[in-house]
Amino acid sequence: MPVSGPYVVEVAQWQGSGAATAPRLREGAVRLAQLIPAGRRRTVPLDVGAGRTLGGVRNADVLQRHLRAVRAALADVAADDLTVVVGGDCAVDLAPVEAALRAFGDRLALVWFDAHADLNSPESSPSGAFHGMVLRALIGDGPEGLRPVRSLPGGRVVLAGARSLDPGEQDLVGRRGIRHLGVEQLAGPGPLLDAVRATGADAVYVHIDLDVLDPRIFPAVGTPEPGGLGVEELLAAVRALTDEFTLAGLALTEYERTEGADHEEAVLQRIVDGLFRPDRR
């Protein structure tokens, strides 16, 4: 980037995930947050257990409480602080993107690095898991109690590295003007930079679901999809973005820590070094 001394907000939420192994996200968030060099740290207090299904969303009551807690944690962030949110599942990023929108308004684009589009609704979701609906909520179609205060137009969203889209999500990408770059289009920075430039934004919020990586490189996620990015491809893409655009915020999500985690932590250390310790690249 480089980035030094960010405000690291740990949100060890698992209830938004549909994976059978989702509780591993709690330990994954704790460990990943520890790896990031921070100026300040905040651990958001969360429920440990599951909740009720409401309106087709699993654990909706718990997720609503968590959303309020993350909003409260971000309320005192200074305008010049870079916030790095560490999940937990992708749904932890609703309030941080909302906060970036409050700060940057129409100047903001959202780049969503993810193997999945996260554009389902409660009606279309095969699992009822909110981590598969959070981007849909951010563009204005969220379920009751899980909607951002301000939504982002689809034309200012760039979906990067997604390779598993449901038919309804594919249709929505076209209808809402979301720019979608596949893995092959991220081999060099040109298409990604062009896509963000086309939004008219001069600031970018970067969301990284670690399942954007190829599972042969990093399998410690709940919903792995073959054919993903390599670590250096991901880092090069983020560096290109932050070289040209103001970084409005960053999220790292969906690390399911496993026993014997030496290999996966080595990959995470490479990512952290590339993002936050450029002298150690």
Backbone hydrogen bonds, N-H to C=O, Kabsch-Sander energy under -0.5 kcal/mol:
donor,donor_aa,acceptor,acceptor_aa,energy
7,Y,82,L,-2.9
8,V,6,P,-0.9
8,V,40,R,-2.7
9,V,7,Y,-0.6
9,V,84,V,-2.7
10,E,8,V,-0.6
10,E,42,R,-3.1
11,V,9,V,-0.5
11,V,86,V,-3.3
13,Q,11,V,-2.1
17,S,14,W,-1.8
22,A,19,A,-1.6
24,R,21,T,-2.2
25,L,22,A,-2.7
26,R,23,P,-1.4
27,E,23,P,-0.6
28,G,24,R,-2.1
29,A,25,L,-2.5
30,V,26,R,-1.8
31,R,27,E,-2.4
32,L,28,G,-2.6
33,A,29,A,-2.4
34,Q,30,V,-1.5
35,L,31,R,-1.2
36,I,32,L,-0.7
36,I,33,A,-0.7
39,G,6,P,-2.5
40,R,6,P,-1.3
42,R,8,V,-2.3
44,V,10,E,-2.6
44,V,42,R,-0.6
54,L,52,R,-0.5
54,L,57,V,-2.0
57,V,54,L,-1.7
58,R,56,G,-0.5
58,R,128,G,-3.0
60,A,52,R,-1.6
60,A,57,V,-1.2
61,D,52,R,-0.8
63,L,59,N,-2.4
64,Q,60,A,-2.3
65,R,61,D,-1.7
66,H,62,V,-2.5
67,L,63,L,-2.4
68,R,64,Q,-1.8
69,A,65,R,-2.0
70,V,66,H,-2.6
71,R,67,L,-2.4
72,A,68,R,-2.0
73,A,69,A,-1.9
74,L,70,V,-1.6
75,A,71,R,-0.7
75,A,72,A,-0.7
77,V,74,L,-1.5
81,D,78,A,-1.7
83,T,81,D,-0.6
84,V,7,Y,-2.6
84,V,82,L,-0.5
85,V,83,T,-0.6
85,V,250,L,-2.6
86,V,9,V,-2.8
87,G,85,V,-0.5
87,G,252,L,-2.7
88,G,11,V,-0.7
88,G,13,Q,-0.6
89,D,13,Q,-1.8
92,V,89,D,-1.9
93,D,90,C,-2.0
94,L,91,A,-1.4
97,V,93,D,-1.8
98,E,94,L,-2.1
99,A,95,A,-2.4
100,A,96,P,-2.2
101,L,97,V,-2.4
102,R,98,E,-1.9
103,A,99,A,-1.8
104,F,100,A,-2.8
105,G,101,L,-2.4
107,R,104,F,-2.1
108,L,105,G,-1.8
109,A,203,A,-2.1
110,L,156,R,-2.5
111,V,109,A,-0.5
111,V,205,Y,-2.8
112,W,110,L,-0.6
112,W,158,V,-3.0
113,F,111,V,-0.8
113,F,207,H,-3.0
114,D,112,W,-0.7
114,D,160,A,-1.8
117,A,164,S,-0.6
120,N,132,G,-2.4
125,S,121,S,-2.3
131,H,16,G,-3.0
132,G,129,A,-1.4
133,M,130,F,-2.3
134,V,130,F,-1.0
135,L,118,D,-1.1
136,R,118,D,-1.7
137,A,133,M,-2.2
138,L,134,V,-2.1
139,I,135,L,-1.3
140,G,137,A,-1.9
141,D,136,R,-2.2
142,G,137,A,-0.5
146,L,143,P,-2.3
152,L,138,L,-3.3
156,R,153,P,-2.1
157,V,154,G,-1.8
158,V,110,L,-2.9
159,L,157,V,-0.5
159,L,179,R,-3.5
160,A,112,W,-2.3
160,A,158,V,-0.6
161,G,159,L,-0.5
161,G,181,L,-2.9
163,R,115,A,-2.6
164,S,115,A,-1.5
170,Q,166,D,-2.3
171,D,167,P,-2.1
172,L,168,G,-2.0
173,V,169,E,-2.3
174,G,170,Q,-1.4
175,R,171,D,-2.4
176,R,172,L,-2.7
177,G,174,G,-0.7
178,I,173,V,-1.7
179,R,157,V,-2.1
181,L,159,L,-3.1
181,L,179,R,-0.5
182,G,180,H,-0.5
185,Q,182,G,-0.9
186,L,183,V,-1.6
187,A,184,E,-1.0
193,L,189,P,-2.7
194,D,190,G,-2.6
195,A,191,P,-2.2
196,V,192,L,-2.1
197,R,193,L,-2.8
198,A,194,D,-2.1
199,T,195,A,-0.5
199,T,196,V,-1.3
200,G,196,V,-0.5
200,G,197,R,-1.6
201,A,196,V,-0.8
202,D,107,R,-1.8
203,A,107,R,-2.0
204,V,246,T,-3.1
205,Y,109,A,-2.6
206,V,249,G,-2.4
207,H,111,V,-2.8
207,H,205,Y,-0.6
208,I,251,A,-2.1
209,D,113,F,-2.8
209,D,207,H,-0.5
210,L,208,I,-0.6
210,L,253,T,-2.3
212,V,209,D,-2.4
213,L,210,L,-1.4
214,D,229,L,-2.8
217,I,214,D,-2.0
218,F,214,D,-2.3
221,V,219,P,-2.3
229,L,212,V,-2.6
234,L,230,G,-2.1
235,L,231,V,-2.7
236,A,232,E,-2.5
237,A,233,E,-1.9
238,V,234,L,-2.3
239,R,235,L,-2.7
240,A,236,A,-2.3
241,L,237,A,-1.9
242,T,238,V,-2.5
243,D,239,R,-1.8
244,E,240,A,-1.1
244,E,241,L,-0.6
245,F,241,L,-3.1
246,T,202,D,-2.3
248,A,204,V,-2.8
248,A,246,T,-0.7
249,G,204,V,-0.7
250,L,83,T,-1.8
251,A,206,V,-2.2
252,L,85,V,-2.4
253,T,208,I,-2.5
254,E,88,G,-3.4
256,E,220,A,-2.8
256,E,254,E,-0.7
257,R,24,R,-1.0
257,R,255,Y,-0.9
265,E,261,A,-2.6
266,A,262,D,-1.9
267,V,263,H,-1.9
268,L,264,E,-2.4
269,Q,265,E,-2.5
270,R,266,A,-1.8
271,I,267,V,-2.0
272,V,268,L,-2.9
273,D,269,Q,-2.9
274,G,270,R,-2.2
275,L,271,I,-2.0
276,F,272,V,-3.2
277,R,272,V,-0.7
277,R,273,D,-1.6
280,R,277,R,-2.7
281,R,278,P,-1.3
